[in-house]
Each structure stands twice: as structure tokens, then as C-alpha cells.
Amino acid sequence: MTAPIDRQKLIPGVPAENHESYLVPGLERGLRVLEVLAAAERGLTVRELAQRIGIGRSSAFRLVYTLRFMGFLEGSPDERVYRLGPRVLNLGFAYLNGQSLIQVAQGVLEALRDATGVSAHLAIRDRRDVLFLDCVQSRSGYLTTFNTGTRLPASVMPMGWLLLSDMSAREMADLYRDGALPARTPDSPADLATLMRNVAQAAALGHVVSRGMVDRGGSSVAAPVFDQSGHVVAAIDISGPDVAFRFDEMDSFYVPEVLKAARAISERLGYFPAA
């Protein structure tokens, strides 16, 4: 029977007494692949990964294949370049929930809810879905139906268009290569070309105002959240029934408040755009 590991020896980066017996080299190299890709500002080839980790190309290929198969990596359309895949989020979701994005955004979302009187949300993209990480419900009684954990197709909603705006046209075409786009309302994009136009418009404007795009009788204002490197990592919105909004103040009040909140969260994540 293997002796239990002395917890005092489990210090990150400090080898235990029986380090060579405990260490799993393949697992270590696989995690190093994830670390290297997380630190890179672009996707990397198998050759580049092998060089940065200090292993042979064939070993690097097997690691990439395994991680790609499990969804921890995504390949470019020609499968030459790889970057982190959405399943990596599952590994750190509990940490995220307690320490990072949700914690960083919580106070800002509450302030946004209090300023506007409308429910505020935080969401990320998980492949084709928008995943709601947090919901701060309105105090007015006009409650939202999008609670924490809700998933909706990214293609049918403004938050999804903002989250997709960080992808290239080729990446989007690969993501929707089967051509299937769900319809939620008559305003839902019916094909990839329309979706790409919506995404491009959302990116150019920097926010999206919706009236009935996701649910008839409902409205929202959405904006992107950027990380330190300038990538879109999340989106926020205020959304609720039409009666929760004063539509004559949409551009003068609600949009600036949402943009201010998105900027505050982005700055807490280290994003400071050039003046």
C-alpha cells in the first residue's frame, strides 16, 4: 500500500522527499502545454510547443492530440496551430467562481443594477453557447429569467455576438461548419453570413441595444469585457421586460452605465486601452 503523502511536503514547486516516485511525467508535460498556451499571445504549432517545453516533436504531438481529443485545446481550421479550448474553463470554474472573474465583477454588477434598476448579468462563451456566470436580480420586481448557469445559443443574442467578436472569420466558420443556427425569435440570424454581420457590427459599435431580439417584450443593453491582453473574455448586460426601461433614456443613460461597468471590470482584469 502506498503511504499517504505528507501534506507539509505538498508545496508548489518544492519537490517532496520521494518526488521521482510521485511525479507523473506525462501529466506534468500535458499541464505544461496548457501553461505555455495560456502565456502565449497567439496559437502555437506542435513544433513551437515542443521547443518551449523542451521535448521531442512526436511527444508534443501526442500531448496535443490527447488534449485536443478531450476538448482542452482547439485547432485552427488546418489543424496546424493550437490554443486553449473551452473545456479548460471546467478545470478552473470553482476557482473562477471564488477568486477571479465573478468575484471581480460582483460589486460592479450590483452597482450597475442599483444605478439602472434593471437586472445585471455576466456571461462567457463556451463554444456555441453563452453561459451565464452571475445574475444580480433587480430590486424592482421586474426579474430576469436568465439565472446563473443558464445557457443560450451565442448566435441568437447580443451578448453572444460580442463574445464571438474575438474570433476570426475562419474560426467562426469552423465553429459553425455544419451551418446549423437555432432560431429563438424572427430576429435570430438565419445563416452564418448574417451572424458574421451582426458580430462585426457589435464589435464596431462596442455595445448592443436589443429590443425583442432574444425574447419578445424584453430588452437589454450588452457590452464586452476585456482581459489584460485585450481579448474579449466575457460580456455583461442589463436585461428585463420592456417596462423596466425608460426608452427615451436608452442612449443617454443606460448605454453609458453599461459601458462604464464593462470598463470597470476590464480594468480590474488589467485592461487599459491606449488613449
Secondary structure as GFF3:
##gff-version 3
##sequence-region A 1 275
A	DSSP	three_ten_helix	7	9	.	.	.	ID=ss1
A	DSSP	alpha_helix	19	22	.	.	.	ID=ss2
A	DSSP	alpha_helix	25	39	.	.	.	ID=ss3
A	DSSP	alpha_helix	46	53	.	.	.	ID=ss4
A	DSSP	alpha_helix	57	70	.	.	.	ID=ss5
A	DSSP	beta_strand	73	75	.	.	.	ID=ss6
A	DSSP	beta_strand	82	84	.	.	.	ID=ss7
A	DSSP	alpha_helix	88	99	.	.	.	ID=ss8
A	DSSP	alpha_helix	101	116	.	.	.	ID=ss9
A	DSSP	beta_strand	120	126	.	.	.	ID=ss10
A	DSSP	beta_strand	129	136	.	.	.	ID=ss11
A	DSSP	beta_strand	151	153	.	.	.	ID=ss12
A	DSSP	three_ten_helix	154	156	.	.	.	ID=ss13
A	DSSP	alpha_helix	158	164	.	.	.	ID=ss14
A	DSSP	alpha_helix	169	175	.	.	.	ID=ss15
A	DSSP	alpha_helix	192	205	.	.	.	ID=ss16
A	DSSP	beta_strand	208	211	.	.	.	ID=ss17
A	DSSP	beta_strand	218	226	.	.	.	ID=ss18
A	DSSP	beta_strand	232	241	.	.	.	ID=ss19
A	DSSP	three_ten_helix	242	244	.	.	.	ID=ss20
A	DSSP	three_ten_helix	247	249	.	.	.	ID=ss21
A	DSSP	pi_helix	250	254	.	.	.	ID=ss22
A	DSSP	alpha_helix	255	268	.	.	.	ID=ss23
###
